[in-house]
Amino acid sequence: MKPARKDITILALLSAATLALICILYRNIRYERLAAEADPYRLIGPTPEAVLAINQIDALSQFILQREPLRAIFTEHIPHAFLSLIRTDLPLSSALIAYYPRGSILYAPMEQRIARRLFKHLDQAFAFPPQEGRDGPIHVSYYPDTNHRFLGCYYHKGLFVASYNRRLLTQAIERHVSDTASPLPELARITRRDTHVPLRLFLPSDSVHIHVPLEDSTLWHPREPWLALDLFPSEGNLCCLNEQPCEAHTDTTLYQAISDTAQAYVRRLFPMLNTTTQISYDETAVYYIICGH
């Protein structure tokens, strides 16, 4: 008995619908994988002055930005447009901001569907429509802002990137389209990151003037080329944790002197903060904690 034409049509439609569903699921899985595998650290160009890794967006938007003087400190160093992106109701998981003398640049891993919604948010946030352009193979949107500045934004392979500095944006694109680009050797410390820490601030050790006199008339200073500072909320305070290797053949007075010097340095930078310090150590490392509110 031959199947009726109606049955054949229904079977064909079901097959087409199943195939379309499989394609959509495969595409979504691919986009999710791209976002999960996207590494913003490899886009960082040479010699940044600082790098802020926001591993938990909620820690920034719901704790720090809701409390003075912490809010004032962070909003002074994070461009308003970046804060607007971070504080949207979109499900952003993390973001990375690299700072240079000529400006800053934001990198945020996300799925393509989230990026589309983010661009719609930008379309509504700015008074004028963006100027569209291409930088190599990548489409870039330039949103006109105040003071004759343009916020350049693009999305590529699981990463949303934004900057007011065109050179920084072009530099990121050049590294983005290169399949061989990897994190810069001098930033190797940064790539060994702990995403369980809400925020991490990385500073070149040479830029942090913490020196302590030793008994042999030399000065102690951090050994690593980069200082990794873990930032986390605790009992209404914002705390900063830094780990340093134990010094051979020394007593704990050196560790206390280092802690006091670091606290004095923080107070000079942020006189509005009330700070306290803690020290702990084991056989291999000393842990310095400074908390402020």
Residue pairs with C-beta under 8 A, 6 or more apart in sequence:
28 111
31 111
31 112
31 113
31 158
32 111
34 111
34 112
34 157
34 158
35 109
35 110
35 111
35 158
36 109
36 158
37 158
38 109
38 157
38 158
38 159
39 183
40 96
40 107
40 108
40 109
40 159
41 96
41 183
41 187
41 190
41 191
41 193
42 175
42 181
42 182
42 183
43 107
43 159
43 161
43 172
43 175
43 176
43 181
44 51
44 96
44 98
44 107
44 183
44 184
44 187
44 190
45 98
45 100
45 168
45 171
45 172
45 175
45 184
46 184
46 186
47 100
47 186
48 98
48 99
48 100
48 187
49 99
49 100
49 101
49 203
49 204
49 207
50 98
50 99
50 201
50 202
50 203
50 204
51 96
51 97
51 98
51 99
51 187
51 190
51 201
51 202
52 77
52 78
52 96
52 97
52 99
52 199
52 200
52 201
52 202
53 94
53 96
53 190
53 193
53 199
53 200
53 201
53 202
54 60
54 86
54 94
54 95
54 96
54 97
54 198
54 199
55 94
55 193
55 194
55 195
55 196
55 197
55 198
55 199
55 200
56 94
56 198
56 199
57 86
57 92
57 93
57 94
57 95
59 198
59 199
59 232
59 233
60 74
60 86
60 198
60 199
61 86
61 87
63 70
63 233
63 238
64 70
64 71
64 74
64 233
64 238
65 71
65 74
65 75
65 83
65 87
67 236
67 293
69 270
69 272
69 273
70 238
70 293
72 272
73 270
73 272
73 273
75 83
77 99
78 86
78 97
78 104
79 104
79 164
81 145
81 151
81 162
81 164
82 95
82 97
82 104
82 106
82 162
84 125
85 92
85 95
85 106
85 108
85 118
85 121
85 122
85 162
86 92
86 95
88 118
88 121
90 110
90 114
90 117
90 118
90 121
91 114
92 108
92 110
92 114
93 109
93 110
94 108
94 109
94 195
95 106
95 107
95 108
96 106
96 107
96 108
97 104
97 105
97 106
97 107
98 104
98 105
98 107
100 165
100 168
102 165
102 167
102 168
103 163
103 164
103 165
103 168
104 163
104 164
104 165
104 168
105 161
105 162
105 163
105 165
105 168
105 169
105 172
106 160
106 161
106 162
106 163
107 159
107 160
107 161
107 172
108 159
108 160
108 161
109 158
109 159
109 160
110 118
110 155
110 158
110 159
110 160
111 158
112 155
115 155
115 160
118 160
119 141
119 153
119 155
122 130
122 141
122 143
122 151
122 153
123 129
123 130
126 143
126 144
126 145
126 151
127 144
128 143
128 144
130 141
130 142
130 143
130 144
130 153
131 141
131 142
131 144
131 150
132 139
132 140
132 141
132 142
133 139
133 140
133 142
134 140
135 154
135 169
135 170
135 173
136 173
136 174
136 177
137 177
138 154
138 156
138 173
138 176
138 177
139 154
140 152
140 153
140 154
140 169
140 173
141 152
141 153
141 154
142 150
142 151
142 152
142 153
143 150
143 151
143 152
143 153
144 150
145 151
145 164
149 164
150 164
150 166
151 162
151 163
151 164
152 162
152 163
152 164
152 166
152 169
153 160
153 161
153 162
154 160
154 161
154 169
154 173
155 161
156 173
156 176
156 177
157 176
159 176
161 169
161 172
161 173
161 176
162 169
163 169
163 172
175 181
183 190
183 191
186 225
186 226
187 202
187 226
189 202
189 224
189 225
189 226
189 228
190 202
190 226
190 228
193 200
194 200
194 230
197 230
197 231
197 232
198 231
198 232
198 233
199 230
199 231
199 232
200 228
200 229
200 230
200 231
201 228
201 229
201 231
201 240
202 226
202 227
202 228
202 229
203 226
203 227
203 229
204 225
204 226
204 227
205 221
205 222
205 223
205 224
205 225
205 226
205 227
206 225
208 222
208 227
208 265
209 265
210 221
210 222
210 258
210 261
210 262
210 265
211 219
211 220
211 221
211 261
212 219
212 220
212 221
212 254
212 257
212 258
212 261
213 219
213 220
214 220
214 254
220 247
220 254
220 258
222 244
223 244
223 245
227 242
228 242
228 243
229 240
229 241
229 242
230 240
230 241
230 242
231 238
231 239
231 240
232 238
232 239
232 241
233 239
234 291
236 293
237 276
237 291
237 292
237 293
238 291
238 292
238 293
239 289
239 290
239 291
239 292
240 266
240 289
240 290
240 291
240 292
241 287
241 288
241 289
242 262
242 287
242 288
243 285
243 286
243 287
243 288
244 258
244 285
244 286
244 288
245 284
245 285
245 286
246 281
246 283
246 284
246 285
246 286
247 254
252 279
252 281
255 279
255 281
255 286
255 288
256 279
258 286
258 288
259 277
259 279
259 288
259 290
260 277
262 277
262 288
262 290
263 275
263 277
263 290
266 273
266 275
266 290
266 292
267 273
267 275
270 292
273 292
273 293
274 292
274 293
275 290
275 291
275 292
276 290
276 291
276 292
277 288
277 289
277 290
277 291
278 288
278 289
278 291
279 286
279 287
279 288
279 289
280 286
280 287
280 289
281 287
